[in-house]
Amino acid sequence: MSNEQKKVMAGIVSAIVFCTAFFEVAFRAASIDLAPPGGIDAAWRLSYAIRWESISALCLFAGVGLVANRRFVIPEAIAGDAVPAVEIDRRYVQNTLEQLMLAFVVHLAMATILPDNELRVIPILVALFVIGRVAFWIGYHIAPTARAFGFATTFYPTIVAYVYVVSRVLLG
């Protein structure tokens, strides 16, 4: 394994440990029951998830805004030339769009199948998404391998959510 691969692996492992600990602490701390007697209907569940997803989307909004601003203020970038900082930000925007799409779909699906007392999982996943995107962006500007923690903090909770949703759908 190369030195670069070891750095990426360290970022991934630390992200897995962080996500697990963050989720556990946040889930226990947010042990409020959102459900009124009789349960929560599907429309409320979906609107709840969409409201939280607007926070996730701020990560994309920030990236698009920064790319536009950098292109305006950097003479080489306004002419369309490749500028390293703008290229990193463009890659952040592209990756964030991909990650947001995956997370958005699974979070909405989770909102429809989670038990009432577990809907607090959605804001916890959104928090991990935002933390992951910020870490990815900052890490990428430091060094390409330093984005691994942020990528894993964004992507792995989404994988776990998909495993949960697909297993619930297939197994009933």
N, CA and C atoms as an extended XYZ file, in Angstrom:
516
Properties=species:S:1:pos:R:3:atomname:S:1:resname:S:1:resid:I:1 pbc="F F F"
N         0.851       -1.167        0.000 N   MET     1
C         0.000        0.000        0.000 CA  MET     1
C         0.901        1.236        0.000 C   MET     1
N         0.611        2.169       -0.912 N   SER     2
C         1.428        3.381       -1.003 CA  SER     2
C         1.152        4.310        0.181 C   SER     2
N         2.024        5.274        0.354 N   ASN     3
C         1.865        6.245        1.425 CA  ASN     3
C         0.548        7.025        1.252 C   ASN     3
N         0.227        7.359        0.005 N   GLU     4
C        -1.024        8.078       -0.279 CA  GLU     4
C        -2.234        7.213        0.083 C   GLU     4
N        -2.175        5.939       -0.259 N   GLN     5
C        -3.271        5.026        0.079 CA  GLN     5
C        -3.423        4.879        1.590 C   GLN     5
N        -2.309        4.877        2.300 N   LYS     6
C        -2.362        4.799        3.763 CA  LYS     6
C        -3.036        6.028        4.350 C   LYS     6
N        -2.761        7.196        3.782 N   LYS     7
C        -3.404        8.432        4.247 CA  LYS     7
C        -4.915        8.378        4.006 C   LYS     7
N        -5.296        7.903        2.842 N   VAL     8
C        -6.721        7.777        2.530 CA  VAL     8
C        -7.379        6.775        3.477 C   VAL     8
N        -6.740        5.653        3.687 N   MET     9
C        -7.281        4.625        4.590 CA  MET     9
C        -7.435        5.176        6.005 C   MET     9
N        -6.456        5.951        6.454 N   ALA    10
C        -6.545        6.561        7.786 CA  ALA    10
C        -7.745        7.505        7.864 C   ALA    10
N        -7.985        8.247        6.794 N   GLY    11
C        -9.149        9.135        6.758 CA  GLY    11
C       -10.447        8.363        6.797 C   GLY    11
N       -10.499        7.270        6.079 N   ILE    12
C       -11.709        6.442        6.038 CA  ILE    12
C       -11.973        5.804        7.398 C   ILE    12
N       -10.955        5.214        7.987 N   VAL    13
C       -11.119        4.558        9.289 CA  VAL    13
C       -11.529        5.576       10.346 C   VAL    13
N       -10.877        6.730       10.352 N   SER    14
C       -11.242        7.742       11.347 CA  SER    14
C       -12.661        8.245       11.115 C   SER    14
N       -13.097        8.319        9.874 N   ALA    15
C       -14.470        8.734        9.582 CA  ALA    15
C       -15.478        7.699       10.083 C   ALA    15
N       -15.164        6.429        9.911 N   ILE    16
C       -16.071        5.373       10.386 CA  ILE    16
C       -16.199        5.442       11.905 C   ILE    16
N       -15.090        5.610       12.582 N   VAL    17
C       -15.124        5.735       14.049 CA  VAL    17
C       -15.908        6.981       14.448 C   VAL    17
N       -15.628        8.103       13.785 N   PHE    18
C       -16.325        9.350       14.090 CA  PHE    18
C       -17.830        9.211       13.864 C   PHE    18
N       -18.222        8.699       12.701 N   CYS    19
C       -19.654        8.570       12.381 CA  CYS    19
C       -20.378        7.677       13.384 C   CYS    19
N       -19.761        6.585       13.735 N   THR    20
C       -20.364        5.658       14.696 CA  THR    20
C       -20.553        6.344       16.044 C   THR    20
N       -19.522        7.004       16.521 N   ALA    21
C       -19.607        7.693       17.817 CA  ALA    21
C       -20.599        8.849       17.758 C   ALA    21
N       -20.537        9.642       16.691 N   PHE    22
C       -21.447       10.780       16.548 CA  PHE    22
C       -22.893       10.309       16.535 C   PHE    22
N       -23.161        9.278       15.737 N   PHE    23
C       -24.525        8.769       15.632 CA  PHE    23
C       -25.020        8.263       16.984 C   PHE    23
N       -24.195        7.497       17.653 N   GLU    24
C       -24.580        6.923       18.946 CA  GLU    24
C       -24.883        8.017       19.961 C   GLU    24
N       -24.001        8.983       20.071 N   VAL    25
C       -24.199       10.076       21.032 CA  VAL    25
C       -25.421       10.912       20.651 C   VAL    25
N       -25.534       11.279       19.388 N   ALA    26
C       -26.648       12.115       18.955 CA  ALA    26
C       -27.986       11.388       19.088 C   ALA    26
N       -28.006       10.105       18.764 N   PHE    27
C       -29.261        9.350       18.847 CA  PHE    27
C       -29.734        9.272       20.296 C   PHE    27
N       -28.819        9.043       21.208 N   ARG    28
C       -29.185        8.974       22.634 CA  ARG    28
C       -29.580       10.349       23.173 C   ARG    28
N       -28.850       11.388       22.749 N   ALA    29
C       -29.125       12.741       23.241 CA  ALA    29
C       -30.461       13.266       22.727 C   ALA    29
N       -30.827       12.870       21.527 N   ALA    30
C       -32.065       13.344       20.914 CA  ALA    30
C       -33.176       12.324       21.108 C   ALA    30
N       -33.321       11.831       22.301 N   SER    31
C       -34.290       10.760       22.542 CA  SER    31
C       -35.707       11.286       22.731 C   SER    31
N       -36.039       12.380       22.055 N   ILE    32
C       -37.394       12.910       22.123 CA  ILE    32
C       -38.301       12.097       21.216 C   ILE    32
N       -39.532       12.020       21.588 N   ASP    33
C       -40.516       11.305       20.783 CA  ASP    33
C       -41.332       12.339       20.026 C   ASP    33
N       -41.245       12.332       18.712 N   LEU    34
C       -41.953       13.292       17.881 CA  LEU    34
C       -43.404       12.902       17.631 C   LEU    34
N       -43.737       11.675       17.926 N   ALA    35
C       -45.023       11.131       17.519 CA  ALA    35
C       -46.157       11.526       18.462 C   ALA    35
N       -47.222       12.082       17.889 N   PRO    36
C       -48.417       12.287       18.679 CA  PRO    36
C       -49.136       10.952       18.847 C   PRO    36
N       -50.065       10.859       19.769 N   PRO    37
C       -50.822        9.604       19.889 CA  PRO    37
C       -51.450        9.241       18.542 C   PRO    37
N       -51.315        8.024       18.146 N   GLY    38
C       -51.872        7.592       16.862 CA  GLY    38
C       -50.853        7.581       15.743 C   GLY    38
N       -49.659        8.094       16.006 N   GLY    39
C       -48.607        8.035       14.997 CA  GLY    39
C       -48.545        9.254       14.105 C   GLY    39
N       -47.592        9.214       13.188 N   ILE    40
C       -47.321       10.327       12.279 CA  ILE    40
C       -47.670        9.878       10.866 C   ILE    40
N       -48.430       10.721       10.151 N   ASP    41
C       -48.819       10.335        8.789 CA  ASP    41
C       -47.679       10.583        7.800 C   ASP    41
N       -47.809        9.999        6.619 N   ALA    42
C       -46.738       10.033        5.614 CA  ALA    42
C       -46.425       11.447        5.147 C   ALA    42
N       -47.419       12.280        4.978 N   ALA    43
C       -47.170       13.647        4.516 CA  ALA    43
C       -46.310       14.404        5.524 C   ALA    43
N       -46.605       14.247        6.810 N   TRP    44
C       -45.814       14.927        7.828 CA  TRP    44
C       -44.388       14.401        7.812 C   TRP    44
N       -44.240       13.090        7.679 N   ARG    45
C       -42.910       12.473        7.662 CA  ARG    45
C       -42.074       13.016        6.503 C   ARG    45
N       -42.665       13.074        5.320 N   LEU    46
C       -41.934       13.560        4.149 CA  LEU    46
C       -41.600       15.044        4.273 C   LEU    46
N       -42.519       15.835        4.784 N   SER    47
C       -42.223       17.257        4.945 CA  SER    47
C       -41.131       17.463        5.994 C   SER    47
N       -41.129       16.648        7.025 N   TYR    48
C       -40.085       16.695        8.051 CA  TYR    48
C       -38.726       16.432        7.416 C   TYR    48
N       -38.642       15.388        6.607 N   ALA    49
C       -37.373       15.040        5.958 CA  ALA    49
C       -36.941       16.123        4.973 C   ALA    49
N       -37.846       16.640        4.200 N   ILE    50
C       -37.498       17.671        3.211 CA  ILE    50
C       -36.990       18.927        3.903 C   ILE    50
N       -37.607       19.297        5.013 N   ARG    51
C       -37.113       20.469        5.746 CA  ARG    51
C       -35.666       20.258        6.177 C   ARG    51
N       -35.341       19.078        6.677 N   TRP    52
C       -33.959       18.795        7.070 CA  TRP    52
C       -33.042       18.760        5.856 C   TRP    52
N       -33.517       18.242        4.746 N   GLU    53
C       -32.682       18.165        3.541 CA  GLU    53
C       -32.323       19.538        3.004 C   GLU    53
N       -33.121       20.543        3.325 N   SER    54
C       -32.761       21.900        2.885 CA  SER    54
C       -31.436       22.319        3.525 C   SER    54
N       -31.138       21.800        4.699 N   ILE    55
C       -29.850       22.089        5.339 CA  ILE    55
C       -28.726       21.379        4.587 C   ILE    55
N       -28.957       20.141        4.186 N   SER    56
C       -27.961       19.433        3.375 CA  SER    56
C       -27.681       20.196        2.082 C   SER    56
N       -28.735       20.698        1.468 N   ALA    57
C       -28.592       21.403        0.193 CA  ALA    57
C       -27.787       22.689        0.325 C   ALA    57
N       -27.696       23.240        1.527 N   LEU    58
C       -26.872       24.435        1.726 CA  LEU    58
C       -25.410       24.169        1.367 C   LEU    58
N       -24.979       22.929        1.515 N   CYS    59
C       -23.602       22.576        1.137 CA  CYS    59
C       -23.389       22.784       -0.355 C   CYS    59
N       -24.355       22.393       -1.157 N   LEU    60
C       -24.275       22.594       -2.599 CA  LEU    60
C       -24.380       24.076       -2.931 C   LEU    60
N       -25.308       24.747       -2.273 N   PHE    61
C       -25.510       26.177       -2.471 CA  PHE    61
C       -24.208       26.941       -2.209 C   PHE    61
N       -23.540       26.626       -1.106 N   ALA    62
C       -22.286       27.296       -0.753 CA  ALA    62
C       -21.219       27.059       -1.809 C   ALA    62
N       -21.127       25.838       -2.306 N   GLY    63
C       -20.129       25.525       -3.322 CA  GLY    63
C       -20.373       26.257       -4.624 C   GLY    63
N       -21.607       26.261       -5.082 N   VAL    64
C       -21.943       26.961       -6.328 CA  VAL    64
C       -21.661       28.458       -6.176 C   VAL    64
N       -22.037       29.002       -5.021 N   GLY    65
C       -21.803       30.424       -4.778 CA  GLY    65
C       -20.327       30.768       -4.751 C   GLY    65
N       -19.521       29.919       -4.122 N   LEU    66
C       -18.087       30.199       -4.039 CA  LEU    66
C       -17.420       30.085       -5.407 C   LEU    66
N       -17.809       29.096       -6.190 N   VAL    67
C       -17.238       28.962       -7.536 CA  VAL    67
C       -17.570       30.211       -8.357 C   VAL    67
N       -18.808       30.646       -8.294 N   ALA    68
C       -19.207       31.841       -9.042 CA  ALA    68
C       -18.413       33.060       -8.570 C   ALA    68
N       -18.257       33.189       -7.274 N   ASN    69
C       -17.518       34.331       -6.729 CA  ASN    69
C       -16.046       34.285       -7.139 C   ASN    69
N       -15.441       33.111       -7.018 N   ARG    70
C       -14.018       32.993       -7.405 CA  ARG    70
C       -13.832       33.289       -8.891 C   ARG    70
N       -14.754       32.819       -9.703 N   ARG    71
C       -14.641       33.092      -11.143 CA  ARG    71
C       -14.741       34.586      -11.423 C   ARG    71
N       -15.516       35.291      -10.630 N   PHE    72
C       -15.683       36.723      -10.825 CA  PHE    72
C       -14.450       37.509      -10.385 C   PHE    72
N       -13.859       37.124       -9.252 N   VAL    73
C       -12.778       37.934       -8.683 CA  VAL    73
C       -11.375       37.525       -9.139 C   VAL    73
N       -11.198       36.336       -9.692 N   ILE    74
C        -9.879       35.904      -10.160 CA  ILE    74
C        -9.825       36.119      -11.677 C   ILE    74
N        -8.982       37.029      -12.116 N   PRO    75
C        -8.951       37.368      -13.546 CA  PRO    75
C        -8.807       36.161      -14.475 C   PRO    75
N        -7.931       35.208      -14.105 N   GLU    76
C        -7.746       34.025      -14.958 CA  GLU    76
C        -9.013       33.175      -15.004 C   GLU    76
N        -9.705       33.106      -13.893 N   ALA    77
C       -10.906       32.272      -13.818 CA  ALA    77
C       -12.066       32.880      -14.582 C   ALA    77
N       -12.174       34.204      -14.572 N   ILE    78
C       -13.282       34.843      -15.284 CA  ILE    78
C       -13.166       34.610      -16.788 C   ILE    78
N       -11.914       34.419      -17.245 N   ALA    79
C       -11.673       34.142      -18.665 CA  ALA    79
C       -11.844       32.659      -18.999 C   ALA    79
N       -12.099       31.835      -17.977 N   GLY    80
C       -12.312       30.412      -18.214 CA  GLY    80
C       -11.072       29.559      -18.069 C   GLY    80
N        -9.948       30.163      -17.698 N   ASP    81
C        -8.717       29.405      -17.510 CA  ASP    81
C        -8.825       28.528      -16.263 C   ASP    81
N        -8.072       27.447      -16.253 N   ALA    82
C        -8.046       26.553      -15.096 CA  ALA    82
C        -7.275       27.225      -13.956 C   ALA    82
N        -7.919       27.347      -12.824 N   VAL    83
C        -7.309       27.904      -11.618 CA  VAL    83
C        -7.460       26.828      -10.549 C   VAL    83
N        -6.334       26.406       -9.924 N   PRO    84
C        -6.412       25.283       -8.976 CA  PRO    84
C        -7.515       25.396       -7.924 C   PRO    84
N        -7.649       26.543       -7.265 N   ALA    85
C        -8.672       26.680       -6.220 CA  ALA    85
C       -10.078       26.515       -6.798 C   ALA    85
N       -10.302       27.067       -7.985 N   VAL    86
C       -11.621       26.942       -8.621 CA  VAL    86
C       -11.865       25.500       -9.041 C   VAL    86
N       -10.842       24.825       -9.528 N   GLU    87
C       -10.993       23.424       -9.930 CA  GLU    87
C       -11.364       22.544       -8.731 C   GLU    87
N       -10.729       22.772       -7.602 N   ILE    88
C       -11.074       22.012       -6.389 CA  ILE    88
C       -12.515       22.294       -5.998 C   ILE    88
N       -12.897       23.573       -6.036 N   ASP    89
C       -14.277       23.928       -5.677 CA  ASP    89
C       -15.283       23.324       -6.658 C   ASP    89
N       -14.941       23.279       -7.945 N   ARG    90
C       -15.826       22.651       -8.931 CA  ARG    90
C       -15.977       21.157       -8.644 C   ARG    90
N       -14.883       20.516       -8.269 N   ARG    91
C       -14.947       19.095       -7.919 CA  ARG    91
C       -15.780       18.885       -6.657 C   ARG    91
N       -15.647       19.804       -5.712 N   TYR    92
C       -16.481       19.748       -4.512 CA  TYR    92
C       -17.963       19.845       -4.892 C   TYR    92
N       -18.290       20.789       -5.763 N   VAL    93
C       -19.686       20.968       -6.177 CA  VAL    93
C       -20.199       19.706       -6.860 C   VAL    93
N       -19.427       19.153       -7.769 N   GLN    94
C       -19.846       17.935       -8.471 CA  GLN    94
C       -20.062       16.790       -7.499 C   GLN    94
N       -19.100       16.572       -6.601 N   ASN    95
C       -19.222       15.471       -5.648 CA  ASN    95
C       -20.371       15.716       -4.679 C   ASN    95
N       -20.568       16.959       -4.272 N   THR    96
C       -21.663       17.270       -3.357 CA  THR    96
C       -23.011       17.038       -4.031 C   THR    96
N       -23.128       17.377       -5.297 N   LEU    97
C       -24.368       17.107       -6.031 CA  LEU    97
C       -24.647       15.603       -6.071 C   LEU    97
N       -23.641       14.824       -6.347 N   GLU    98
C       -23.797       13.363       -6.383 CA  GLU    98
C       -24.200       12.828       -5.003 C   GLU    98
N       -23.481       13.262       -3.989 N   GLN    99
C       -23.763       12.787       -2.631 CA  GLN    99
C       -25.140       13.243       -2.157 C   GLN    99
N       -25.500       14.488       -2.475 N   LEU   100
C       -26.798       15.022       -2.054 CA  LEU   100
C       -27.944       14.237       -2.682 C   LEU   100
N       -27.806       13.898       -3.936 N   MET   101
C       -28.857       13.130       -4.604 CA  MET   101
C       -29.056       11.776       -3.931 C   MET   101
N       -27.966       11.094       -3.661 N   LEU   102
C       -28.053        9.790       -3.000 CA  LEU   102
C       -28.655        9.912       -1.597 C   LEU   102
N       -28.182       10.885       -0.832 N   ALA   103
C       -28.667       11.067        0.540 CA  ALA   103
C       -30.130       11.495        0.552 C   ALA   103
N       -30.492       12.415       -0.321 N   PHE   104
C       -31.857       12.926       -0.366 CA  PHE   104
C       -32.860       11.794       -0.578 C   PHE   104
N       -32.583       10.952       -1.553 N   VAL   105
C       -33.503        9.846       -1.860 CA  VAL   105
C       -33.640        8.900       -0.676 C   VAL   105
N       -32.529        8.499       -0.091 N   VAL   106
C       -32.610        7.521        0.994 CA  VAL   106
C       -33.198        8.140        2.260 C   VAL   106
N       -32.944        9.425        2.501 N   HIS   107
C       -33.530       10.060        3.685 CA  HIS   107
C       -35.052       10.157        3.559 C   HIS   107
N       -35.537       10.449        2.357 N   LEU   108
C       -36.991       10.461        2.156 CA  LEU   108
C       -37.576        9.060        2.338 C   LEU   108
N       -36.875        8.076        1.805 N   ALA   109
C       -37.347        6.698        1.972 CA  ALA   109
C       -37.365        6.321        3.449 C   ALA   109
N       -36.331        6.701        4.163 N   MET   110
C       -36.280        6.396        5.601 CA  MET   110
C       -37.436        7.062        6.335 C   MET   110
N       -37.766        8.270        5.936 N   ALA   111
C       -38.860        8.993        6.602 CA  ALA   111
C       -40.176        8.243        6.493 C   ALA   111
N       -40.308        7.445        5.455 N   THR   112
C       -41.566        6.713        5.281 CA  THR   112
C       -41.603        5.380        6.006 C   THR   112
N       -40.433        4.854        6.410 N   ILE   113
C       -40.436        3.518        7.019 CA  ILE   113
C       -39.900        3.453        8.442 C   ILE   113
N       -39.238        4.515        8.895 N   LEU   114
C       -38.733        4.496       10.272 CA  LEU   114
C       -39.886        4.483       11.268 C   LEU   114
N       -39.735        3.800       12.375 N   PRO   115
C       -40.725        3.922       13.439 CA  PRO   115
C       -40.779        5.382       13.918 C   PRO   115
N       -41.930        5.790       14.403 N   ASP   116
C       -42.117        7.181       14.834 CA  ASP   116
C       -41.021        7.659       15.770 C   ASP   116
N       -40.649        6.845       16.725 N   ASN   117
C       -39.667        7.264       17.726 CA  ASN   117
C       -38.228        7.249       17.215 C   ASN   117
N       -38.025        6.905       15.945 N   GLU   118
C       -36.673        6.891       15.380 CA  GLU   118
C       -36.481        7.910       14.256 C   GLU   118
N       -37.463        8.763       14.038 N   LEU   119
C       -37.334        9.775       12.986 CA  LEU   119
C       -36.186       10.747       13.244 C   LEU   119
N       -35.713       10.824       14.470 N   ARG   120
C       -34.579       11.694       14.789 CA  ARG   120
C       -33.307       11.252       14.070 C   ARG   120
N       -33.330       10.083       13.466 N   VAL   121
C       -32.197        9.621       12.660 CA  VAL   121
C       -31.952       10.580       11.491 C   VAL   121
N       -32.993       11.143       10.929 N   ILE   122
C       -32.844       11.992        9.744 CA  ILE   122
C       -32.004       13.241       10.041 C   ILE   122
N       -32.309       14.026       11.080 N   PRO   123
C       -31.419       15.174       11.340 CA  PRO   123
C       -29.996       14.755       11.722 C   PRO   123
N       -29.840       13.604       12.314 N   ILE   124
C       -28.487       13.122       12.638 CA  ILE   124
C       -27.729       12.818       11.344 C   ILE   124
N       -28.389       12.166       10.391 N   LEU   125
C       -27.749       11.890        9.106 CA  LEU   125
C       -27.437       13.181        8.355 C   LEU   125
N       -28.332       14.158        8.450 N   VAL   126
C       -28.081       15.457        7.819 CA  VAL   126
C       -26.866       16.131        8.463 C   VAL   126
N       -26.766       16.064        9.781 N   ALA   127
C       -25.609       16.649       10.465 CA  ALA   127
C       -24.321       15.987        9.996 C   ALA   127
N       -24.322       14.668        9.879 N   LEU   128
C       -23.142       13.964        9.377 CA  LEU   128
C       -22.829       14.374        7.935 C   LEU   128
N       -23.863       14.559        7.137 N   PHE   129
C       -23.681       14.993        5.756 CA  PHE   129
C       -22.968       16.345        5.716 C   PHE   129
N       -23.463       17.286        6.499 N   VAL   130
C       -22.884       18.634        6.504 CA  VAL   130
C       -21.451       18.601        7.040 C   VAL   130
N       -21.226       17.901        8.124 N   ILE   131
C       -19.866       17.774        8.671 CA  ILE   131
C       -18.945       17.155        7.619 C   ILE   131
N       -19.426       16.124        6.957 N   GLY   132
C       -18.630       15.460        5.934 CA  GLY   132
C       -18.303       16.360        4.755 C   GLY   132
N       -19.268       17.116        4.303 N   ARG   133
C       -19.029       18.013        3.168 CA  ARG   133
C       -18.031       19.104        3.522 C   ARG   133
N       -18.172       19.681        4.710 N   VAL   134
C       -17.231       20.721        5.146 CA  VAL   134
C       -15.826       20.133        5.255 C   VAL   134
N       -15.711       18.959        5.863 N   ALA   135
C       -14.401       18.315        6.006 CA  ALA   135
C       -13.808       17.954        4.642 C   ALA   135
N       -14.646       17.497        3.729 N   PHE   136
C       -14.188       17.163        2.376 CA  PHE   136
C       -13.617       18.399        1.696 C   PHE   136
N       -14.350       19.495        1.755 N   TRP   137
C       -13.967       20.733        1.075 CA  TRP   137
C       -12.672       21.289        1.641 C   TRP   137
N       -12.609       21.385        2.958 N   ILE   138
C       -11.394       21.900        3.599 CA  ILE   138
C       -10.226       20.948        3.326 C   ILE   138
N       -10.468       19.661        3.501 N   GLY   139
C        -9.407       18.684        3.274 CA  GLY   139
C        -8.879       18.717        1.852 C   GLY   139
N        -9.761       18.871        0.889 N   TYR   140
C        -9.350       18.891       -0.509 CA  TYR   140
C        -8.431       20.073       -0.789 C   TYR   140
N        -8.705       21.213       -0.154 N   HIS   141
C        -7.842       22.379       -0.340 CA  HIS   141
C        -6.484       22.189        0.327 C   HIS   141
N        -6.423       21.327        1.341 N   ILE   142
C        -5.144       21.038        2.003 CA  ILE   142
C        -4.324       20.070        1.165 C   ILE   142
N        -4.922       18.949        0.805 N   ALA   143
C        -4.254       17.923       -0.014 CA  ALA   143
C        -5.328       16.962       -0.519 C   ALA   143
N        -5.146       16.422       -1.706 N   PRO   144
C        -6.155       15.499       -2.229 CA  PRO   144
C        -6.489       14.335       -1.291 C   PRO   144
N        -5.487       13.788       -0.621 N   THR   145
C        -5.761       12.665        0.282 CA  THR   145
C        -6.502       13.102        1.548 C   THR   145
N        -6.424       14.373        1.882 N   ALA   146
C        -7.068       14.876        3.095 CA  ALA   146
C        -8.585       14.981        2.943 C   ALA   146
N        -9.085       14.729        1.748 N   ARG   147
C       -10.544       14.757        1.556 CA  ARG   147
C       -11.199       13.433        1.953 C   ARG   147
N       -10.419       12.412        2.236 N   ALA   148
C       -10.964       11.068        2.510 CA  ALA   148
C       -11.892       11.053        3.715 C   ALA   148
N       -11.512       11.727        4.804 N   PHE   149
C       -12.361       11.747        5.989 CA  PHE   149
C       -13.736       12.331        5.651 C   PHE   149
N       -13.739       13.459        4.965 N   GLY   150
C       -15.006       14.103        4.612 CA  GLY   150
C       -15.850       13.275        3.666 C   GLY   150
N       -15.192       12.658        2.683 N   PHE   151
C       -15.928       11.801        1.762 CA  PHE   151
C       -16.580       10.649        2.513 C   PHE   151
N       -15.798        9.987        3.337 N   ALA   152
C       -16.321        8.832        4.077 CA  ALA   152
C       -17.405        9.237        5.068 C   ALA   152
N       -17.256       10.403        5.702 N   THR   153
C       -18.265       10.873        6.651 CA  THR   153
C       -19.573       11.187        5.945 C   THR   153
N       -19.493       11.562        4.692 N   THR   154
C       -20.703       11.814        3.901 CA  THR   154
C       -21.270       10.505        3.343 C   THR   154
N       -20.416        9.691        2.767 N   PHE   155
C       -20.867        8.538        1.984 CA  PHE   155
C       -21.258        7.319        2.820 C   PHE   155
N       -20.482        6.979        3.827 N   TYR   156
C       -20.759        5.754        4.572 CA  TYR   156
C       -22.083        5.770        5.332 C   TYR   156
N       -22.475        6.877        5.963 N   PRO   157
C       -23.817        6.885        6.561 CA  PRO   157
C       -24.926        6.688        5.517 C   PRO   157
N       -24.687        7.193        4.310 N   THR   158
C       -25.662        6.998        3.239 CA  THR   158
C       -25.722        5.528        2.838 C   THR   158
N       -24.582        4.866        2.784 N   ILE   159
C       -24.567        3.432        2.480 CA  ILE   159
C       -25.349        2.664        3.545 C   ILE   159
N       -25.096        2.961        4.803 N   VAL   160
C       -25.804        2.280        5.891 CA  VAL   160
C       -27.308        2.529        5.777 C   VAL   160
N       -27.688        3.767        5.454 N   ALA   161
C       -29.105        4.084        5.297 CA  ALA   161
C       -29.717        3.275        4.144 C   ALA   161
N       -28.992        3.145        3.038 N   TYR   162
C       -29.500        2.342        1.917 CA  TYR   162
C       -29.643        0.873        2.300 C   TYR   162
N       -28.686        0.351        3.017 N   VAL   163
C       -28.789       -1.044        3.456 CA  VAL   163
C       -30.049       -1.216        4.308 C   VAL   163
N       -30.285       -0.283        5.219 N   TYR   164
C       -31.469       -0.337        6.075 CA  TYR   164
C       -32.754       -0.274        5.236 C   TYR   164
N       -32.826        0.704        4.349 N   VAL   165
C       -34.052        0.889        3.549 CA  VAL   165
C       -34.299       -0.302        2.635 C   VAL   165
N       -33.276       -0.725        1.912 N   VAL   166
C       -33.458       -1.844        0.972 CA  VAL   166
C       -33.824       -3.120        1.725 C   VAL   166
N       -33.195       -3.358        2.868 N   SER   167
C       -33.546       -4.552        3.622 CA  SER   167
C       -34.984       -4.481        4.115 C   SER   167
N       -35.422       -3.307        4.550 N   ARG   168
C       -36.823       -3.157        4.994 CA  ARG   168
C       -37.798       -3.330        3.843 C   ARG   168
N       -37.435       -2.812        2.679 N   VAL   169
C       -38.310       -2.935        1.516 CA  VAL   169
C       -38.396       -4.399        1.065 C   VAL   169
N       -37.259       -5.062        0.977 N   LEU   170
C       -37.249       -6.430        0.483 CA  LEU   170
C       -37.781       -7.448        1.500 C   LEU   170
N       -37.518       -7.179        2.766 N   LEU   171
C       -37.929       -8.126        3.792 CA  LEU   171
C       -39.266       -7.770        4.444 C   LEU   171
N       -39.790       -6.619        4.072 N   GLY   172
C       -41.089       -6.188        4.606 CA  GLY   172
C       -40.964       -5.651        5.971 C   GLY   172
